[in-house]
Amino acid sequence: MLSIRTIVRTVLVLSSLLSPRLARGQARVIEVLADKDSRYKIAGQTRPAIAVKAGEAIVLRVTAKKAKSWNRDGSIHGFSLLRSSDRSKVVGWDLLLHPGLQEFALTAPTEPGEYEVVCTVICSQDHEGMKMKFVVLP
């Protein structure tokens, strides 16, 4: 039979081994609305913007509402991250949004700087205005 001391010691050792893994596995959740008026929105922000740390693990939780048009595959908005310097797409950040709530586990770019989120689905006549600032901090 195990003593209380042995059980406590085992629990302490296991928790010290697991805690760093759990901390590393946690990702910050960022909630965005891709709205029917062809605008990205973030609660509490009049001009939506996202700021992340370089290489940060995030979960992008997007609620998409249908505008006036959509793609044949059923996507109603897009969410693509572009480098501000040359407008090139960031690999892994070209998302198609379908109606309702969806989550994407992503890693922020490792290069600090300003980026821009743009919609890649022609969702309405206001589609060109569907953009948002995205900043990667060192």
BAMAR-801550 format. One record per residue (C-alpha): chain; residue number from 1; x, y, z. Coordinates in steps of 0.5 Angstrom, whole numbers. Layout:
% BAMAR-801550
<A NUM <X Y Z>>
...
END
This chain:
% BAMAR-801550
<A 1 <0 0 0>>
<A 2 <3 7 -2>>
<A 3 <4 12 4>>
<A 4 <1 19 3>>
<A 5 <8 22 3>>
<A 6 <9 18 -4>>
<A 7 <2 19 -7>>
<A 8 <4 27 -5>>
<A 9 <11 27 -8>>
<A 10 <8 23 -14>>
<A 11 <3 28 -15>>
<A 12 <8 34 -15>>
<A 13 <12 31 -20>>
<A 14 <7 29 -25>>
<A 15 <4 36 -24>>
<A 16 <11 39 -25>>
<A 17 <12 35 -32>>
<A 18 <5 37 -34>>
<A 19 <4 44 -33>>
<A 20 <9 47 -38>>
<A 21 <6 42 -43>>
<A 22 <-1 45 -41>>
<A 23 <1 52 -41>>
<A 24 <4 51 -48>>
<A 25 <-2 48 -51>>
<A 26 <-6 54 -49>>
<A 27 <-8 59 -55>>
<A 28 <-11 65 -54>>
<A 29 <-18 66 -57>>
<A 30 <-20 72 -62>>
<A 31 <-27 73 -63>>
<A 32 <-29 76 -70>>
<A 33 <-35 77 -74>>
<A 34 <-35 77 -81>>
<A 35 <-42 81 -82>>
<A 36 <-47 81 -87>>
<A 37 <-46 88 -89>>
<A 38 <-39 86 -91>>
<A 39 <-35 88 -85>>
<A 40 <-30 85 -80>>
<A 41 <-32 87 -73>>
<A 42 <-29 85 -66>>
<A 43 <-34 87 -60>>
<A 44 <-32 93 -57>>
<A 45 <-28 96 -62>>
<A 46 <-30 101 -67>>
<A 47 <-24 100 -72>>
<A 48 <-23 93 -71>>
<A 49 <-16 91 -71>>
<A 50 <-12 84 -68>>
<A 51 <-5 85 -64>>
<A 52 <-1 78 -63>>
<A 53 <6 76 -61>>
<A 54 <10 73 -66>>
<A 55 <9 66 -66>>
<A 56 <3 66 -61>>
<A 57 <-1 60 -62>>
<A 58 <-9 63 -63>>
<A 59 <-15 60 -64>>
<A 60 <-19 65 -69>>
<A 61 <-27 64 -67>>
<A 62 <-31 67 -73>>
<A 63 <-38 68 -74>>
<A 64 <-40 69 -81>>
<A 65 <-46 72 -83>>
<A 66 <-49 72 -91>>
<A 67 <-48 78 -95>>
<A 68 <-51 79 -102>>
<A 69 <-47 74 -105>>
<A 70 <-43 68 -104>>
<A 71 <-38 62 -107>>
<A 72 <-41 56 -111>>
<A 73 <-37 52 -105>>
<A 74 <-42 55 -100>>
<A 75 <-37 60 -97>>
<A 76 <-40 67 -96>>
<A 77 <-33 71 -94>>
<A 78 <-26 70 -94>>
<A 79 <-20 71 -88>>
<A 80 <-14 72 -92>>
<A 81 <-8 75 -88>>
<A 82 <-3 79 -93>>
<A 83 <4 83 -91>>
<A 84 <3 90 -92>>
<A 85 <10 91 -95>>
<A 86 <8 87 -101>>
<A 87 <1 85 -101>>
<A 88 <3 77 -101>>
<A 89 <-1 72 -97>>
<A 90 <2 69 -91>>
<A 91 <2 61 -92>>
<A 92 <-4 58 -88>>
<A 93 <-8 64 -87>>
<A 94 <-12 64 -93>>
<A 95 <-19 62 -90>>
<A 96 <-26 61 -93>>
<A 97 <-32 62 -88>>
<A 98 <-38 59 -88>>
<A 99 <-45 61 -85>>
<A 100 <-45 60 -77>>
<A 101 <-39 59 -72>>
<A 102 <-32 56 -74>>
<A 103 <-26 56 -71>>
<A 104 <-19 56 -74>>
<A 105 <-12 54 -69>>
<A 106 <-7 58 -72>>
<A 107 <0 61 -71>>
<A 108 <2 68 -71>>
<A 109 <7 70 -77>>
<A 110 <14 70 -74>>
<A 111 <16 76 -77>>
<A 112 <13 83 -73>>
<A 113 <10 88 -77>>
<A 114 <3 90 -80>>
<A 115 <-1 86 -84>>
<A 116 <-8 86 -87>>
<A 117 <-14 82 -87>>
<A 118 <-18 82 -93>>
<A 119 <-24 78 -95>>
<A 120 <-23 74 -101>>
<A 121 <-30 72 -103>>
<A 122 <-34 77 -107>>
<A 123 <-39 78 -102>>
<A 124 <-43 84 -104>>
<A 125 <-42 91 -107>>
<A 126 <-38 93 -101>>
<A 127 <-33 87 -101>>
<A 128 <-27 91 -103>>
<A 129 <-28 95 -96>>
<A 130 <-28 88 -92>>
<A 131 <-21 89 -89>>
<A 132 <-18 89 -82>>
<A 133 <-11 91 -79>>
<A 134 <-7 86 -76>>
<A 135 <-1 87 -72>>
<A 136 <5 82 -70>>
<A 137 <9 85 -64>>
<A 138 <16 82 -63>>
END
